[in-house]
Amino acid sequence: MVLISIEEADTNAGWLVVMNVWRVRFRSYAEADAFVKRLKDRINAPHPLPISLNRPVAKPS
């Protein structure tokens, strides 16, 4: 599970988006918020499982 939050930077240099151990700096809260919304939309988007055309699909037993 990815934990995502927005924090004010220690200096007056903007805002940080914190994703587990990763930190991304933004100049404004609005930029950080837009990034978080887009990231969450992508994480929550449907992701089809890749299917190989060369292998049969396993059937559950």
PDB file of N, CA, C, O and CB in Angstrom:
ATOM      1  N   MET A   1       0.832  -1.170   0.000  1.00  0.00           N
ATOM      2  CA  MET A   1       0.000   0.000   0.000  1.00  0.00           C
ATOM      3  C   MET A   1       0.885   1.244   0.000  1.00  0.00           C
ATOM      4  O   MET A   1       1.831   1.343   0.781  1.00  0.00           O
ATOM      5  CB  MET A   1      -0.951  -0.008   1.206  1.00  0.00           C
ATOM      6  N   VAL A   2       0.575   2.170  -0.866  1.00  0.00           N
ATOM      7  CA  VAL A   2       1.341   3.403  -0.975  1.00  0.00           C
ATOM      8  C   VAL A   2       0.671   4.476  -0.131  1.00  0.00           C
ATOM      9  O   VAL A   2      -0.517   4.754  -0.294  1.00  0.00           O
ATOM     10  CB  VAL A   2       1.462   3.857  -2.454  1.00  0.00           C
ATOM     11  N   LEU A   3       1.423   5.066   0.756  1.00  0.00           N
ATOM     12  CA  LEU A   3       0.930   6.175   1.560  1.00  0.00           C
ATOM     13  C   LEU A   3       1.371   7.471   0.900  1.00  0.00           C
ATOM     14  O   LEU A   3       2.559   7.672   0.651  1.00  0.00           O
ATOM     15  CB  LEU A   3       1.443   6.088   3.030  1.00  0.00           C
ATOM     16  N   ILE A   4       0.422   8.346   0.618  1.00  0.00           N
ATOM     17  CA  ILE A   4       0.716   9.601  -0.064  1.00  0.00           C
ATOM     18  C   ILE A   4       0.215  10.747   0.800  1.00  0.00           C
ATOM     19  O   ILE A   4      -0.936  10.745   1.239  1.00  0.00           O
ATOM     20  CB  ILE A   4       0.066   9.643  -1.483  1.00  0.00           C
ATOM     21  N   SER A   5       1.086  11.731   1.046  1.00  0.00           N
ATOM     22  CA  SER A   5       0.676  12.894   1.816  1.00  0.00           C
ATOM     23  C   SER A   5       1.383  14.135   1.287  1.00  0.00           C
ATOM     24  O   SER A   5       2.374  14.047   0.563  1.00  0.00           O
ATOM     25  CB  SER A   5       0.975  12.693   3.315  1.00  0.00           C
ATOM     26  N   ILE A   6       0.850  15.290   1.667  1.00  0.00           N
ATOM     27  CA  ILE A   6       1.461  16.571   1.313  1.00  0.00           C
ATOM     28  C   ILE A   6       1.902  17.224   2.611  1.00  0.00           C
ATOM     29  O   ILE A   6       1.131  17.338   3.564  1.00  0.00           O
ATOM     30  CB  ILE A   6       0.466  17.499   0.507  1.00  0.00           C
ATOM     31  N   GLU A   7       3.168  17.653   2.628  1.00  0.00           N
ATOM     32  CA  GLU A   7       3.723  18.299   3.818  1.00  0.00           C
ATOM     33  C   GLU A   7       4.408  19.592   3.418  1.00  0.00           C
ATOM     34  O   GLU A   7       4.947  19.708   2.317  1.00  0.00           O
ATOM     35  CB  GLU A   7       4.715  17.362   4.550  1.00  0.00           C
ATOM     36  N   GLU A   8       4.384  20.551   4.308  1.00  0.00           N
ATOM     37  CA  GLU A   8       5.117  21.792   4.062  1.00  0.00           C
ATOM     38  C   GLU A   8       6.604  21.496   4.202  1.00  0.00           C
ATOM     39  O   GLU A   8       7.016  20.800   5.131  1.00  0.00           O
ATOM     40  CB  GLU A   8       4.670  22.930   5.050  1.00  0.00           C
ATOM     41  N   ALA A   9       7.409  22.020   3.287  1.00  0.00           N
ATOM     42  CA  ALA A   9       8.852  21.794   3.334  1.00  0.00           C
ATOM     43  C   ALA A   9       9.440  22.454   4.568  1.00  0.00           C
ATOM     44  O   ALA A   9       8.900  23.445   5.061  1.00  0.00           O
ATOM     45  CB  ALA A   9       9.535  22.331   2.061  1.00  0.00           C
ATOM     46  N   ASP A  10      10.543  21.914   5.071  1.00  0.00           N
ATOM     47  CA  ASP A  10      11.198  22.466   6.260  1.00  0.00           C
ATOM     48  C   ASP A  10      11.610  23.923   6.053  1.00  0.00           C
ATOM     49  O   ASP A  10      11.520  24.748   6.962  1.00  0.00           O
ATOM     50  CB  ASP A  10      12.424  21.627   6.623  1.00  0.00           C
ATOM     51  N   THR A  11      12.055  24.212   4.858  1.00  0.00           N
ATOM     52  CA  THR A  11      12.410  25.594   4.526  1.00  0.00           C
ATOM     53  C   THR A  11      11.196  26.243   3.874  1.00  0.00           C
ATOM     54  O   THR A  11      10.166  25.591   3.702  1.00  0.00           O
ATOM     55  CB  THR A  11      13.667  25.659   3.578  1.00  0.00           C
ATOM     56  N   ASN A  12      11.299  27.488   3.519  1.00  0.00           N
ATOM     57  CA  ASN A  12      10.176  28.152   2.858  1.00  0.00           C
ATOM     58  C   ASN A  12      10.189  27.875   1.356  1.00  0.00           C
ATOM     59  O   ASN A  12       9.703  28.686   0.567  1.00  0.00           O
ATOM     60  CB  ASN A  12      10.218  29.666   3.118  1.00  0.00           C
ATOM     61  N   ALA A  13      10.733  26.753   0.972  1.00  0.00           N
ATOM     62  CA  ALA A  13      10.892  26.408  -0.438  1.00  0.00           C
ATOM     63  C   ALA A  13       9.751  25.558  -0.973  1.00  0.00           C
ATOM     64  O   ALA A  13       9.959  24.783  -1.907  1.00  0.00           O
ATOM     65  CB  ALA A  13      12.189  25.684  -0.640  1.00  0.00           C
ATOM     66  N   GLY A  14       8.561  25.677  -0.417  1.00  0.00           N
ATOM     67  CA  GLY A  14       7.422  24.997  -1.014  1.00  0.00           C
ATOM     68  C   GLY A  14       6.882  23.828  -0.218  1.00  0.00           C
ATOM     69  O   GLY A  14       6.881  23.828   1.013  1.00  0.00           O
ATOM     70  N   TRP A  15       6.421  22.828  -0.963  1.00  0.00           N
ATOM     71  CA  TRP A  15       5.698  21.698  -0.404  1.00  0.00           C
ATOM     72  C   TRP A  15       6.313  20.400  -0.876  1.00  0.00           C
ATOM     73  O   TRP A  15       6.939  20.342  -1.934  1.00  0.00           O
ATOM     74  CB  TRP A  15       4.221  21.757  -0.783  1.00  0.00           C
ATOM     75  N   LEU A  16       6.128  19.353  -0.079  1.00  0.00           N
ATOM     76  CA  LEU A  16       6.632  18.022  -0.421  1.00  0.00           C
ATOM     77  C   LEU A  16       5.463  17.061  -0.549  1.00  0.00           C
ATOM     78  O   LEU A  16       4.565  17.040   0.293  1.00  0.00           O
ATOM     79  CB  LEU A  16       7.642  17.515   0.641  1.00  0.00           C
ATOM     80  N   VAL A  17       5.486  16.269  -1.609  1.00  0.00           N
ATOM     81  CA  VAL A  17       4.580  15.133  -1.703  1.00  0.00           C
ATOM     82  C   VAL A  17       5.396  13.935  -1.254  1.00  0.00           C
ATOM     83  O   VAL A  17       6.435  13.620  -1.835  1.00  0.00           O
ATOM     84  CB  VAL A  17       3.986  14.943  -3.173  1.00  0.00           C
ATOM     85  N   VAL A  18       4.915  13.275  -0.218  1.00  0.00           N
ATOM     86  CA  VAL A  18       5.631  12.150   0.376  1.00  0.00           C
ATOM     87  C   VAL A  18       4.906  10.868  -0.002  1.00  0.00           C
ATOM     88  O   VAL A  18       3.716  10.708   0.269  1.00  0.00           O
ATOM     89  CB  VAL A  18       5.738  12.298   1.927  1.00  0.00           C
ATOM     90  N   MET A  19       5.643   9.953  -0.634  1.00  0.00           N
ATOM     91  CA  MET A  19       5.103   8.651  -1.049  1.00  0.00           C
ATOM     92  C   MET A  19       6.001   7.578  -0.451  1.00  0.00           C
ATOM     93  O   MET A  19       7.046   7.240  -1.007  1.00  0.00           O
ATOM     94  CB  MET A  19       5.024   8.522  -2.628  1.00  0.00           C
ATOM     95  N   ASN A  20       5.577   7.049   0.693  1.00  0.00           N
ATOM     96  CA  ASN A  20       6.411   6.109   1.452  1.00  0.00           C
ATOM     97  C   ASN A  20       7.766   6.762   1.706  1.00  0.00           C
ATOM     98  O   ASN A  20       7.833   7.708   2.491  1.00  0.00           O
ATOM     99  CB  ASN A  20       6.579   4.746   0.685  1.00  0.00           C
ATOM    100  N   VAL A  21       8.838   6.305   1.085  1.00  0.00           N
ATOM    101  CA  VAL A  21      10.165   6.885   1.315  1.00  0.00           C
ATOM    102  C   VAL A  21      10.545   7.940   0.273  1.00  0.00           C
ATOM    103  O   VAL A  21      11.584   8.584   0.415  1.00  0.00           O
ATOM    104  CB  VAL A  21      11.208   5.786   1.322  1.00  0.00           C
ATOM    105  N   TRP A  22       9.747   8.131  -0.752  1.00  0.00           N
ATOM    106  CA  TRP A  22      10.046   9.093  -1.816  1.00  0.00           C
ATOM    107  C   TRP A  22       9.464  10.457  -1.484  1.00  0.00           C
ATOM    108  O   TRP A  22       8.371  10.560  -0.926  1.00  0.00           O
ATOM    109  CB  TRP A  22       9.496   8.598  -3.165  1.00  0.00           C
ATOM    110  N   ARG A  23      10.212  11.514  -1.834  1.00  0.00           N
ATOM    111  CA  ARG A  23       9.754  12.878  -1.625  1.00  0.00           C
ATOM    112  C   ARG A  23       9.941  13.673  -2.916  1.00  0.00           C
ATOM    113  O   ARG A  23      10.991  13.608  -3.554  1.00  0.00           O
ATOM    114  CB  ARG A  23      10.516  13.546  -0.448  1.00  0.00           C
ATOM    115  N   VAL A  24       8.908  14.418  -3.285  1.00  0.00           N
ATOM    116  CA  VAL A  24       8.965  15.254  -4.486  1.00  0.00           C
ATOM    117  C   VAL A  24       8.596  16.672  -4.070  1.00  0.00           C
ATOM    118  O   VAL A  24       7.560  16.888  -3.441  1.00  0.00           O
ATOM    119  CB  VAL A  24       8.003  14.717  -5.621  1.00  0.00           C
ATOM    120  N   ARG A  25       9.440  17.635  -4.419  1.00  0.00           N
ATOM    121  CA  ARG A  25       9.237  19.031  -4.019  1.00  0.00           C
ATOM    122  C   ARG A  25       8.422  19.785  -5.078  1.00  0.00           C
ATOM    123  O   ARG A  25       8.620  19.610  -6.281  1.00  0.00           O
ATOM    124  CB  ARG A  25      10.600  19.732  -3.791  1.00  0.00           C
ATOM    125  N   PHE A  26       7.507  20.621  -4.597  1.00  0.00           N
ATOM    126  CA  PHE A  26       6.695  21.474  -5.461  1.00  0.00           C
ATOM    127  C   PHE A  26       6.754  22.900  -4.943  1.00  0.00           C
ATOM    128  O   PHE A  26       6.930  23.125  -3.746  1.00  0.00           O
ATOM    129  CB  PHE A  26       5.227  20.971  -5.526  1.00  0.00           C
ATOM    130  N   ARG A  27       6.606  23.866  -5.848  1.00  0.00           N
ATOM    131  CA  ARG A  27       6.673  25.275  -5.461  1.00  0.00           C
ATOM    132  C   ARG A  27       5.435  25.737  -4.716  1.00  0.00           C
ATOM    133  O   ARG A  27       5.513  26.621  -3.862  1.00  0.00           O
ATOM    134  CB  ARG A  27       6.874  26.133  -6.678  1.00  0.00           C
ATOM    135  N   SER A  28       4.280  25.139  -5.039  1.00  0.00           N
ATOM    136  CA  SER A  28       3.045  25.584  -4.400  1.00  0.00           C
ATOM    137  C   SER A  28       2.217  24.378  -3.952  1.00  0.00           C
ATOM    138  O   SER A  28       2.390  23.259  -4.435  1.00  0.00           O
ATOM    139  CB  SER A  28       2.226  26.474  -5.361  1.00  0.00           C
ATOM    140  N   TYR A  29       1.315  24.650  -3.013  1.00  0.00           N
ATOM    141  CA  TYR A  29       0.417  23.597  -2.550  1.00  0.00           C
ATOM    142  C   TYR A  29      -0.483  23.135  -3.690  1.00  0.00           C
ATOM    143  O   TYR A  29      -0.777  21.945  -3.804  1.00  0.00           O
ATOM    144  CB  TYR A  29      -0.431  24.088  -1.360  1.00  0.00           C
ATOM    145  N   ALA A  30      -0.924  24.069  -4.537  1.00  0.00           N
ATOM    146  CA  ALA A  30      -1.797  23.720  -5.663  1.00  0.00           C
ATOM    147  C   ALA A  30      -1.119  22.729  -6.605  1.00  0.00           C
ATOM    148  O   ALA A  30      -1.758  21.786  -7.072  1.00  0.00           O
ATOM    149  CB  ALA A  30      -2.202  24.981  -6.436  1.00  0.00           C
ATOM    150  N   GLU A  31       0.165  22.931  -6.888  1.00  0.00           N
ATOM    151  CA  GLU A  31       0.901  21.992  -7.749  1.00  0.00           C
ATOM    152  C   GLU A  31       1.012  20.624  -7.090  1.00  0.00           C
ATOM    153  O   GLU A  31       0.827  19.597  -7.743  1.00  0.00           O
ATOM    154  CB  GLU A  31       2.306  22.537  -8.070  1.00  0.00           C
ATOM    155  N   ALA A  32       1.314  20.611  -5.800  1.00  0.00           N
ATOM    156  CA  ALA A  32       1.436  19.343  -5.070  1.00  0.00           C
ATOM    157  C   ALA A  32       0.098  18.615  -5.047  1.00  0.00           C
ATOM    158  O   ALA A  32       0.046  17.404  -5.257  1.00  0.00           O
ATOM    159  CB  ALA A  32       1.936  19.587  -3.629  1.00  0.00           C
ATOM    160  N   ASP A  33      -0.973  19.341  -4.796  1.00  0.00           N
ATOM    161  CA  ASP A  33      -2.306  18.748  -4.738  1.00  0.00           C
ATOM    162  C   ASP A  33      -2.715  18.175  -6.094  1.00  0.00           C
ATOM    163  O   ASP A  33      -3.279  17.083  -6.161  1.00  0.00           O
ATOM    164  CB  ASP A  33      -3.330  19.787  -4.275  1.00  0.00           C
ATOM    165  N   ALA A  34      -2.435  18.907  -7.173  1.00  0.00           N
ATOM    166  CA  ALA A  34      -2.763  18.416  -8.514  1.00  0.00           C
ATOM    167  C   ALA A  34      -1.990  17.134  -8.822  1.00  0.00           C
ATOM    168  O   ALA A  34      -2.537  16.212  -9.426  1.00  0.00           O
ATOM    169  CB  ALA A  34      -2.452  19.493  -9.576  1.00  0.00           C
ATOM    170  N   PHE A  35      -0.723  17.070  -8.410  1.00  0.00           N
ATOM    171  CA  PHE A  35       0.090  15.879  -8.626  1.00  0.00           C
ATOM    172  C   PHE A  35      -0.489  14.691  -7.868  1.00  0.00           C
ATOM    173  O   PHE A  35      -0.593  13.595  -8.418  1.00  0.00           O
ATOM    174  CB  PHE A  35       1.541  16.132  -8.194  1.00  0.00           C
ATOM    175  N   VAL A  36      -0.868  14.900  -6.608  1.00  0.00           N
ATOM    176  CA  VAL A  36      -1.432  13.817  -5.788  1.00  0.00           C
ATOM    177  C   VAL A  36      -2.738  13.313  -6.385  1.00  0.00           C
ATOM    178  O   VAL A  36      -2.964  12.104  -6.449  1.00  0.00           O
ATOM    179  CB  VAL A  36      -1.664  14.295  -4.340  1.00  0.00           C
ATOM    180  N   LYS A  37      -3.597  14.225  -6.821  1.00  0.00           N
ATOM    181  CA  LYS A  37      -4.867  13.804  -7.429  1.00  0.00           C
ATOM    182  C   LYS A  37      -4.630  12.978  -8.679  1.00  0.00           C
ATOM    183  O   LYS A  37      -5.277  11.949  -8.875  1.00  0.00           O
ATOM    184  CB  LYS A  37      -5.731  15.020  -7.769  1.00  0.00           C
ATOM    185  N   ARG A  38      -3.704  13.417  -9.533  1.00  0.00           N
ATOM    186  CA  ARG A  38      -3.412  12.669 -10.765  1.00  0.00           C
ATOM    187  C   ARG A  38      -2.792  11.312 -10.444  1.00  0.00           C
ATOM    188  O   ARG A  38      -3.128  10.308 -11.072  1.00  0.00           O
ATOM    189  CB  ARG A  38      -2.467  13.479 -11.679  1.00  0.00           C
ATOM    190  N   LEU A  39      -1.894  11.284  -9.475  1.00  0.00           N
ATOM    191  CA  LEU A  39      -1.256  10.033  -9.080  1.00  0.00           C
ATOM    192  C   LEU A  39      -2.282   9.044  -8.536  1.00  0.00           C
ATOM    193  O   LEU A  39      -2.261   7.870  -8.906  1.00  0.00           O
ATOM    194  CB  LEU A  39      -0.171  10.296  -8.034  1.00  0.00           C
ATOM    195  N   LYS A  40      -3.177   9.501  -7.667  1.00  0.00           N
ATOM    196  CA  LYS A  40      -4.202   8.619  -7.111  1.00  0.00           C
ATOM    197  C   LYS A  40      -5.159   8.126  -8.188  1.00  0.00           C
ATOM    198  O   LYS A  40      -5.591   6.974  -8.154  1.00  0.00           O
ATOM    199  CB  LYS A  40      -4.980   9.338  -6.017  1.00  0.00           C
ATOM    200  N   ASP A  41      -5.497   9.002  -9.156  1.00  0.00           N
ATOM    201  CA  ASP A  41      -6.342   8.563 -10.273  1.00  0.00           C
ATOM    202  C   ASP A  41      -5.671   7.443 -11.055  1.00  0.00           C
ATOM    203  O   ASP A  41      -6.322   6.474 -11.448  1.00  0.00           O
ATOM    204  CB  ASP A  41      -6.656   9.741 -11.209  1.00  0.00           C
ATOM    205  N   ARG A  42      -4.374   7.578 -11.278  1.00  0.00           N
ATOM    206  CA  ARG A  42      -3.645   6.545 -12.022  1.00  0.00           C
ATOM    207  C   ARG A  42      -3.541   5.246 -11.220  1.00  0.00           C
ATOM    208  O   ARG A  42      -3.678   4.158 -11.780  1.00  0.00           O
ATOM    209  CB  ARG A  42      -2.240   7.045 -12.389  1.00  0.00           C
ATOM    210  N   ILE A  43      -3.303   5.356  -9.936  1.00  0.00           N
ATOM    211  CA  ILE A  43      -3.204   4.161  -9.097  1.00  0.00           C
ATOM    212  C   ILE A  43      -4.544   3.432  -9.060  1.00  0.00           C
ATOM    213  O   ILE A  43      -4.583   2.203  -9.111  1.00  0.00           O
ATOM    214  CB  ILE A  43      -2.755   4.534  -7.665  1.00  0.00           C
ATOM    215  N   ASN A  44      -5.635   4.179  -8.972  1.00  0.00           N
ATOM    216  CA  ASN A  44      -6.964   3.575  -8.852  1.00  0.00           C
ATOM    217  C   ASN A  44      -7.601   3.217 -10.191  1.00  0.00           C
ATOM    218  O   ASN A  44      -8.686   2.637 -10.217  1.00  0.00           O
ATOM    219  CB  ASN A  44      -7.871   4.507  -8.113  1.00  0.00           C
ATOM    220  N   ALA A  45      -6.956   3.548 -11.291  1.00  0.00           N
ATOM    221  CA  ALA A  45      -7.491   3.216 -12.611  1.00  0.00           C
ATOM    222  C   ALA A  45      -7.450   1.706 -12.830  1.00  0.00           C
ATOM    223  O   ALA A  45      -6.583   1.021 -12.286  1.00  0.00           O
ATOM    224  CB  ALA A  45      -6.697   3.943 -13.722  1.00  0.00           C
ATOM    225  N   PRO A  46      -8.386   1.188 -13.624  1.00  0.00           N
ATOM    226  CA  PRO A  46      -8.345  -0.250 -13.920  1.00  0.00           C
ATOM    227  C   PRO A  46      -7.081  -0.596 -14.712  1.00  0.00           C
ATOM    228  O   PRO A  46      -6.685   0.127 -15.626  1.00  0.00           O
ATOM    229  CB  PRO A  46      -9.608  -0.681 -14.712  1.00  0.00           C
ATOM    230  N   HIS A  47      -6.477  -1.682 -14.352  1.00  0.00           N
ATOM    231  CA  HIS A  47      -5.266  -2.150 -15.025  1.00  0.00           C
ATOM    232  C   HIS A  47      -5.491  -3.593 -15.479  1.00  0.00           C
ATOM    233  O   HIS A  47      -5.527  -4.504 -14.652  1.00  0.00           O
ATOM    234  CB  HIS A  47      -4.013  -2.046 -14.083  1.00  0.00           C
ATOM    235  N   PRO A  48      -5.642  -3.802 -16.782  1.00  0.00           N
ATOM    236  CA  PRO A  48      -5.843  -5.170 -17.260  1.00  0.00           C
ATOM    237  C   PRO A  48      -4.556  -5.985 -17.088  1.00  0.00           C
ATOM    238  O   PRO A  48      -3.446  -5.478 -17.255  1.00  0.00           O
ATOM    239  CB  PRO A  48      -6.290  -5.169 -18.747  1.00  0.00           C
ATOM    240  N   LEU A  49      -4.741  -7.246 -16.754  1.00  0.00           N
ATOM    241  CA  LEU A  49      -3.599  -8.131 -16.644  1.00  0.00           C
ATOM    242  C   LEU A  49      -3.111  -8.492 -18.042  1.00  0.00           C
ATOM    243  O   LEU A  49      -3.918  -8.763 -18.930  1.00  0.00           O
ATOM    244  CB  LEU A  49      -3.958  -9.401 -15.837  1.00  0.00           C
ATOM    245  N   PRO A  50      -1.802  -8.496 -18.239  1.00  0.00           N
ATOM    246  CA  PRO A  50      -1.276  -8.880 -19.556  1.00  0.00           C
ATOM    247  C   PRO A  50      -1.535 -10.366 -19.808  1.00  0.00           C
ATOM    248  O   PRO A  50      -1.375 -11.198 -18.914  1.00  0.00           O
ATOM    249  CB  PRO A  50       0.247  -8.570 -19.653  1.00  0.00           C
ATOM    250  N   ILE A  51      -1.931 -10.678 -21.018  1.00  0.00           N
ATOM    251  CA  ILE A  51      -2.189 -12.067 -21.400  1.00  0.00           C
ATOM    252  C   ILE A  51      -1.264 -12.404 -22.562  1.00  0.00           C
ATOM    253  O   ILE A  51      -1.238 -11.706 -23.576  1.00  0.00           O
ATOM    254  CB  ILE A  51      -3.701 -12.294 -21.788  1.00  0.00           C
ATOM    255  N   SER A  52      -0.525 -13.455 -22.403  1.00  0.00           N
ATOM    256  CA  SER A  52       0.362 -13.902 -23.461  1.00  0.00           C
ATOM    257  C   SER A  52      -0.440 -14.712 -24.481  1.00  0.00           C
ATOM    258  O   SER A  52      -1.227 -15.586 -24.116  1.00  0.00           O
ATOM    259  CB  SER A  52       1.534 -14.739 -22.883  1.00  0.00           C
ATOM    260  N   LEU A  53      -0.232 -14.413 -25.742  1.00  0.00           N
ATOM    261  CA  LEU A  53      -0.925 -15.141 -26.804  1.00  0.00           C
ATOM    262  C   LEU A  53      -0.286 -16.493 -27.059  1.00  0.00           C
ATOM    263  O   LEU A  53      -0.868 -17.348 -27.725  1.00  0.00           O
ATOM    264  CB  LEU A  53      -0.935 -14.326 -28.087  1.00  0.00           C
ATOM    265  N   ASN A  54       0.921 -16.685 -26.523  1.00  0.00           N
ATOM    266  CA  ASN A  54       1.627 -17.941 -26.741  1.00  0.00           C
ATOM    267  C   ASN A  54       1.376 -18.980 -25.645  1.00  0.00           C
ATOM    268  O   ASN A  54       1.771 -20.136 -25.796  1.00  0.00           O
ATOM    269  CB  ASN A  54       3.098 -17.674 -26.846  1.00  0.00           C
ATOM    270  N   ARG A  55       0.734 -18.594 -24.563  1.00  0.00           N
ATOM    271  CA  ARG A  55       0.479 -19.519 -23.463  1.00  0.00           C
ATOM    272  C   ARG A  55      -1.009 -19.576 -23.180  1.00  0.00           C
ATOM    273  O   ARG A  55      -1.688 -18.550 -23.222  1.00  0.00           O
ATOM    274  CB  ARG A  55       1.255 -19.101 -22.197  1.00  0.00           C
ATOM    275  N   PRO A  56      -1.515 -20.742 -22.898  1.00  0.00           N
ATOM    276  CA  PRO A  56      -2.941 -20.838 -22.533  1.00  0.00           C
ATOM    277  C   PRO A  56      -3.189 -20.186 -21.173  1.00  0.00           C
ATOM    278  O   PRO A  56      -2.314 -20.183 -20.307  1.00  0.00           O
ATOM    279  CB  PRO A  56      -3.402 -22.322 -22.507  1.00  0.00           C
ATOM    280  N   VAL A  57      -4.359 -19.649 -21.002  1.00  0.00           N
ATOM    281  CA  VAL A  57      -4.748 -19.057 -19.735  1.00  0.00           C
ATOM    282  C   VAL A  57      -5.044 -20.178 -18.750  1.00  0.00           C
ATOM    283  O   VAL A  57      -5.791 -21.104 -19.066  1.00  0.00           O
ATOM    284  CB  VAL A  57      -5.977 -18.120 -19.905  1.00  0.00           C
ATOM    285  N   ALA A  58      -4.465 -20.099 -17.566  1.00  0.00           N
ATOM    286  CA  ALA A  58      -4.687 -21.130 -16.554  1.00  0.00           C
ATOM    287  C   ALA A  58      -6.121 -21.014 -16.031  1.00  0.00           C
ATOM    288  O   ALA A  58      -6.618 -19.916 -15.781  1.00  0.00           O
ATOM    289  CB  ALA A  58      -3.656 -21.001 -15.385  1.00  0.00           C
ATOM    290  N   LYS A  59      -6.765 -22.154 -15.873  1.00  0.00           N
ATOM    291  CA  LYS A  59      -8.120 -22.184 -15.337  1.00  0.00           C
ATOM    292  C   LYS A  59      -8.049 -22.520 -13.871  1.00  0.00           C
ATOM    293  O   LYS A  59      -7.327 -23.433 -13.470  1.00  0.00           O
ATOM    294  CB  LYS A  59      -9.008 -23.200 -16.092  1.00  0.00           C
ATOM    295  N   PRO A  60      -8.816 -21.766 -13.044  1.00  0.00           N
ATOM    296  CA  PRO A  60      -8.789 -22.070 -11.610  1.00  0.00           C
ATOM    297  C   PRO A  60      -9.354 -23.444 -11.338  1.00  0.00           C
ATOM    298  O   PRO A  60     -10.292 -23.881 -12.004  1.00  0.00           O
ATOM    299  CB  PRO A  60      -9.567 -21.023 -10.821  1.00  0.00           C
ATOM    300  N   SER A  61      -8.791 -24.120 -10.367  1.00  0.00           N
ATOM    301  CA  SER A  61      -9.266 -25.475 -10.052  1.00  0.00           C
ATOM    302  C   SER A  61     -10.289 -25.469  -8.950  1.00  0.00           C
ATOM    303  O   SER A  61     -10.788 -26.527  -8.565  1.00  0.00           O
ATOM    304  CB  SER A  61      -8.110 -26.365  -9.659  1.00  0.00           C
TER     305      SER A  61
END
